[in-house]
Amino acid sequence: MTTTSKERWQEVTAAEPCPISGIPTVSFPGVSSWRTVLPVLQALGPKTVRVAFDADAVKNKTVADAQQACVNELEAHGYAVEVERWAIEHNGIDDLLAAGGTPEVYAGDAAWQVVEEIARAAGVDERDSDPDANDRRNRKSQSTLLVELAEAAALWHTDGQGDAYATIDFGGHKEHWPIRSKAFKRWLARQFYLEHHKTPGTQALLDALNVLEGEAMFAGETRKVFVRVAEHASKLYLDLTDANWQAVEVDADGWRLVDDCPVFFRRAKAMLSLPIPQPGGDVQDLRRFVNVTDDDWPLLLAWLVAALRPVGPYPVLTLHGEQGAAKTSTARAVRAIVDPNDAPVRCEPRDPRDLAIEANNGWVVATDNLSHIPAWLSDALCRLATGGGFATRTLYENDEETIFNATRPAILTGIEEVATRGDLLDRCLILQLPRIPDSKRRDEAAFWTDFNTALPGILGAVLDAVATAIRNRPTTSIQRLPRMADFALWATAAEKGLGLRPGQFLAAYQDNRDTANDAALESSPVARYVLQLGDWEGRPGELLTNLDAAATDADKRLKTWPKTPRSLTGTLRRLAPNLRAAGCEIDEGHTGRGSNKRRTIVIRTTRESCGPSDPSGPTPENQGFSQFGGADGAGSGADGARTGPDDRRRNPLSDNDGAGGADGAAGRQPHSNADTGGEWGEV
């Protein structure tokens, strides 16, 4: 806003910036006519108005008095007011800009201090000024009033990066919001309007939030914040994310609704509410809505109870099948029981940052219709399953980091078995969905109506199983712990609550691990030729030469075929657990000393069994776990082995398997629609 007697009245809209200042400008003829700009500002709709009265205001009482009244009126209309000031040698702002100068800009309380300083210098008597000016010295700024209104909220911060939060009482319940969130800003602006019957200025609101963040950081308590699932005092809490901020409390005695939850949940924008669970439900009701076989049913139930466990590791649920096998619908239904979301299944993330943001803003990460998992995503999903962080530069900051640290349950869907790397497969529950006959298909509206009707009872049944797991976990043991040991112990402890027979989950899980090993070896062009070598010892370069001689040209042209001894060594390290499960041990060593020291690789076949056996009683390997879990397989021994009645090892790439077909309870039966245990319709 520029005032100068040399300029005629003009209105410059936002589309026509002042040719000198470069910003939209409204000027008026004479300082006494400043009120004529108010309707112009109302039409333009700015949030911030910058006032630039002539520099001679410091010795012109009329100009200083008008400037003081103008700033006061603009604040009363809810604008964030800034004041420009410059040396008196250039009287008007146009003179300053034409000479290449730049004014000093003051905002918030600093702007008022400048205005009052100019008024005192000009000799303005407060009694002769604006009627409201008599108490201006004692008047509080909008930002100060906002800070005082926020005293009704409890301010606190998290550990680690120390994000600032506020807990407010609203509608008879407590809500927890980040101080920079839209929800808290809207609450604070509403409190200001209710108290003062006008809207706060944008700059005043930002100034107040800065102060409140400082109060939360340096005067508030340090607390933990959770998303959807939390643990406190040996009890599990599930946030229903409803309008009343209710939660479900689960312990060994069962579950119950609580209105005043002792843990602090935060809510992301896309999170949806869970229904109030109903007691007396039956988890078998879920069979009507998920297209899984009888063999895979225990694995799906195990994933559900694991997803409601407050600490990891968490298995990655992978759903595969032909087109029309209801992979997406099954994923959506399963997620809706644990963590309903406005976008329940999503496309592949573009980079680790996108995956980290998705995990930070929800409890379950569900990725749909994958055709390929690149190496970076495979590694990121491994970190997500068992724990890991992601750091990136904070936007608009040079030396600040933003840290995303989350362990989350995950769901992947795809026609093909997209998980091919052994470390990810080791964390996967692989479910092959059968084909759905056309006669069994249902329309989507009816399907989801029936599902939403059954959901409260299904959720209640799953919570019953979680309570069973909490109750049985201290006395549950597995003689030889597999990988993802905490998950296996938790699912085994929940078997009775899930309606499973003792050992039924472990049998299905071991069969699933065998399938994962097979998939890892079949997806590697190197594994086939390593298994054909038998016992071998030598340097990595010699081994690569032998493998190149045995491999076909087509295999050697693949991107995954190692081109150097170093890449071959890395490939063998990644395949080592899977090769060991197939009866092939890979060891690395050195020969010679000093400058003659050379790396060696030893390949030997083995018949040693190291798989899990009957969970009959506690052993030293599995003691020391809390109710909700501890270290992932610490001291659990060899990984990925299998025991059967004849203790045989299978070579999935050999034509003469010798262990094909069903192997007792752990054998995988052929998939058919009859395995789904009842009518199931695709959506």
Secondary structure by P-SEA (a helix, b strand, c coil): ccccccccbbbbcccccccccccbbbbbccccccccaaaaaaaacccbbbbbccccccccaaaaaaaaaaaaaaaaaccbbbbbbbccccccaaaaaaabbbbbbbcaaaaaaaaaaaaaaacccccccccccccccccccaaaaaaaaacccccccccccbbbbbbbbcccbbbbbccccaaaaaaaaaaaaaaccccccaaaaaaaaaaaaaaaaccbbbbbbbccccccccbbbbbcccccbbbbbbcccbbbbbccccbbbbbcccbbbbcccccccccccccccccccccaaaaaaaaaaaaacccccbbbbbbbbccccaaaaaaaaaaaaccccccccccccccaaaaaaaaaaccbbbbcccccccaaaaaaaaaaaccccccccccccccbbbbbbbcccccccccccccccaaaaaacbbbbbccccccccccaaaaaaaaaaaaaaaaaaaaaaaaaaaaacccccccccccaaaaaaaaaaaccccccccaaaaaaaaaaaaaaaaaaaaacaaaaaaaaaccccccaaaaaaaaaaaccccccccccccccaaaaaaaaaaaaaaaaaacbbbbbbcccccccbbbbbbbbbbccccccccccccccccccccccccccccccccccccccccccccccccccccccccccccccccccccccccccccc
